[in-house]
Amino acid sequence: MNKTLEHYMNDPSVAHLQMPLREVKAIRLMLHDEISEKTPLESTEHFSRKFEEMQEKYKFNFQTAASAQ
């Protein structure tokens, strides 16, 4: 089952917090659940894929120290 952010926002361990912290904590819980059953390599691939999706969506470009030289 894919849980939504709304589900995590209503989690008892998060629901009592004020909004900015509540949202951050809910996102952290969601990310933990996404990767908790993955190997380190699978986790790295997951976050690389998510990063590329965000990079494409928001049209930003990061340079590593090596590529900036």
N, C-alpha and C positions, 0 to 999 in steps of 0.2 A: 504494500500500500504506500503510495506517495503522499506524504503528509505535506500540507501547505504551511506557509508561514503563519497563517491565522491559527492553525492547530498549535504551533509552538508558542504563539503569543498568549494562548489560553492555558498553557501548561502551568500546573500549580507552583512549580519552582520559579516561574517567571512572572506570573500574573500579578503579584503584589508589588512589583517594581514600577518606578515611574517610567514614562514612555521612552525617552531616548535609551536608557539602560535596558529596559525591557525588550526593545527591538533588537539591540545588539546581542543580548543574551539568547534571544530566540533564534537569531541567525546562527550563532555559534552552535547551539543545540542541533539545528537543522544540518549544518555542515558535518558535525560529529557523526550524526546518524548516516549521512551519505557515505562517509568513508570508513566507518568503524569496522566493516567486514572486508575491507580491501587490503591487499598487500601494499607495502610502501611504493612499489613500482606502479601499481594500479592507482594509488592515491595521487602520485605525481602526474600520471597521465590524465587523470580526472581534472586536476587543477590547471594543467596546461591547456586542456580543451576548453575549460570554462574561461580561462584568461583570453584565449583566442576569440571566443564568442563575444566577450565583452569588448575586446579591442576592435573587432569588426563593427559591433553595434554602435559604439561611441566614437569610433574613428580616432583613437589616440595611438601614439607611436612612442615606444620606449626604446632607448638605446642602452646597450650594456657598456660597461667601461671599455671593453676590448673593441667594440664596434665604433666607439666614439673617437678612437685614435687615428 
